Amino acid sequence: MSDRIALIEQRLRAALSPEQLDIQDDSAAHAGHAGAREGGHFTLRIVSNAFSGQPLIQRHRLVHAAVADLMRREIHALSISKAQTPDEARSSLTGK
């Protein structure tokens, strides 16, 4: 696990207590991209009770608030592929 992923994970676990958290480092695919030197490119999937009753935009805001200090140097781009509650995650697995 890279230092950047560990920092992102630490912030998200402290702020949102996720049941599931998957962070993928996509930085290699962006080598040479303007701004890529200042931070990495990451995609994440997160399942947390903190998202209960929250619309998608608020869920994304919660994630971004948790890593706000890392957006200055460690993260250049953050893609949130899924931000679900545990019930939503279970439903997507069972198709219900």
C-alpha contacts under 8 A as a table, 3 or more apart, distances in Angstrom:
res1	aa1	res2	aa2	distance
1	M	5	I	6.41
1	M	6	A	6.65
2	S	5	I	5.25
2	S	6	A	6.24
3	D	6	A	5.03
3	D	7	L	6.22
4	R	7	L	5.08
4	R	8	I	6.23
4	R	40	G	7.87
4	R	74	E	6.28
4	R	75	I	7.90
5	I	8	I	5.09
5	I	9	E	5.99
5	I	23	I	6.82
5	I	24	Q	7.99
5	I	25	D	7.42
6	A	9	E	5.07
6	A	10	Q	6.01
7	L	10	Q	5.08
7	L	11	R	6.30
8	I	11	R	5.30
8	I	12	L	6.20
8	I	67	V	6.42
8	I	70	L	7.60
9	E	12	L	5.20
9	E	13	R	5.94
9	E	21	L	7.74
9	E	23	I	7.69
10	Q	13	R	5.30
10	Q	14	A	6.15
11	R	14	A	5.26
11	R	15	A	6.15
11	R	66	A	5.71
11	R	67	V	5.98
12	L	15	A	5.22
12	L	16	L	5.61
12	L	17	S	7.01
12	L	18	P	7.42
12	L	63	V	6.95
12	L	66	A	5.80
12	L	67	V	7.05
13	R	16	L	5.51
13	R	17	S	4.62
13	R	18	P	5.96
14	A	17	S	5.99
15	A	66	A	5.89
16	L	48	S	6.43
16	L	49	N	7.82
16	L	50	A	5.88
16	L	63	V	7.96
16	L	66	A	7.94
17	S	48	S	6.47
17	S	49	N	7.85
17	S	50	A	7.66
18	P	21	L	6.29
18	P	46	I	6.49
18	P	47	V	5.45
18	P	48	S	4.29
18	P	49	N	7.18
18	P	50	A	7.98
19	E	46	I	7.78
19	E	47	V	5.61
19	E	48	S	5.64
19	E	49	N	7.93
19	E	86	P	7.33
20	Q	45	R	7.78
20	Q	46	I	5.66
20	Q	47	V	5.03
20	Q	48	S	7.19
21	L	44	L	7.22
21	L	45	R	5.81
21	L	46	I	4.61
21	L	47	V	6.52
22	D	44	L	5.49
22	D	45	R	5.17
22	D	46	I	6.51
23	I	42	F	6.77
23	I	43	T	5.85
23	I	44	L	4.44
23	I	45	R	6.65
24	Q	42	F	5.56
24	Q	43	T	5.15
24	Q	44	L	6.15
25	D	28	A	7.78
25	D	40	G	7.27
25	D	41	H	6.12
25	D	42	F	4.70
25	D	43	T	6.67
26	D	29	A	5.74
26	D	30	H	7.16
26	D	40	G	7.43
26	D	41	H	5.13
26	D	42	F	5.31
26	D	43	T	6.98
27	S	30	H	5.23
27	S	31	A	6.51
27	S	36	A	7.59
27	S	40	G	5.14
27	S	41	H	4.66
27	S	42	F	6.93
28	A	31	A	5.37
30	H	33	H	5.36
30	H	36	A	6.77
30	H	41	H	7.41
31	A	36	A	6.62
32	G	36	A	6.70
32	G	37	R	7.90
33	H	36	A	5.35
34	A	37	R	7.53
35	G	38	E	5.62
35	G	39	G	7.31
35	G	76	H	6.85
36	A	39	G	5.54
36	A	40	G	6.16
36	A	41	H	7.60
36	A	76	H	6.31
37	R	40	G	7.58
38	E	72	R	7.99
38	E	73	R	5.49
38	E	74	E	6.82
38	E	75	I	7.52
38	E	76	H	6.47
39	G	71	M	7.84
39	G	72	R	7.96
39	G	73	R	5.34
39	G	74	E	4.35
39	G	75	I	4.39
39	G	76	H	4.45
39	G	77	A	7.71
40	G	74	E	6.16
40	G	75	I	4.85
40	G	76	H	5.18
40	G	77	A	6.57
41	H	75	I	6.31
41	H	76	H	5.74
41	H	77	A	4.62
41	H	78	L	5.99
42	F	75	I	7.47
42	F	77	A	6.22
42	F	78	L	4.96
42	F	79	S	6.18
43	T	78	L	5.80
43	T	79	S	4.55
43	T	80	I	5.75
43	T	81	S	6.56
44	L	78	L	7.62
44	L	79	S	6.34
44	L	80	I	5.05
44	L	81	S	5.90
44	L	82	K	7.11
45	R	80	I	6.12
45	R	81	S	5.51
45	R	82	K	4.67
45	R	83	A	6.12
46	I	82	K	6.09
46	I	83	A	5.03
46	I	84	Q	6.42
47	V	82	K	7.77
47	V	83	A	5.88
47	V	84	Q	4.77
47	V	85	T	5.31
47	V	86	P	5.78
47	V	89	A	6.96
48	S	51	F	5.86
48	S	52	S	7.86
48	S	83	A	7.65
48	S	84	Q	6.40
48	S	85	T	5.09
48	S	86	P	6.16
49	N	52	S	5.46
49	N	85	T	5.30
49	N	86	P	6.42
50	A	85	T	7.47
51	F	54	Q	5.25
51	F	55	P	7.93
51	F	59	R	5.81
51	F	83	A	7.53
51	F	84	Q	6.59
51	F	85	T	5.61
52	S	85	T	5.87
54	Q	58	Q	5.90
54	Q	59	R	6.21
55	P	58	Q	5.44
55	P	59	R	6.41
56	L	59	R	5.05
56	L	60	H	6.32
56	L	83	A	7.45
57	I	60	H	5.17
57	I	61	R	6.22
58	Q	61	R	4.87
58	Q	62	L	6.17
59	R	62	L	5.12
59	R	63	V	6.41
59	R	83	A	6.49
60	H	63	V	5.10
60	H	64	H	6.14
60	H	80	I	7.32
60	H	83	A	7.29
61	R	64	H	5.05
61	R	65	A	5.94
62	L	65	A	5.11
62	L	66	A	6.25
63	V	66	A	5.20
63	V	67	V	6.68
64	H	67	V	5.33
64	H	68	A	5.67
65	A	68	A	4.98
67	V	70	L	5.31
67	V	71	M	6.57
68	A	71	M	5.29
68	A	72	R	7.59
69	D	72	R	6.16
70	L	73	R	5.83
70	L	74	E	5.08
70	L	75	I	5.83
71	M	74	E	5.98
71	M	75	I	4.71
71	M	76	H	6.36
72	R	75	I	6.85
72	R	76	H	7.72
73	R	76	H	7.24
75	I	78	L	6.84
80	I	83	A	6.81
84	Q	87	D	7.94
84	Q	88	E	5.77
84	Q	89	A	6.01
85	T	88	E	5.18
85	T	89	A	6.25
86	P	89	A	5.07
86	P	90	R	6.19
87	D	90	R	5.15
87	D	91	S	6.11
88	E	91	S	5.02
88	E	92	S	6.14
89	A	92	S	5.21
89	A	93	L	6.43
90	R	93	L	5.16
90	R	94	T	6.32
91	S	94	T	5.16
91	S	95	G	5.59
91	S	96	K	4.99
92	S	95	G	5.07
92	S	96	K	6.73
93	L	96	K	7.99
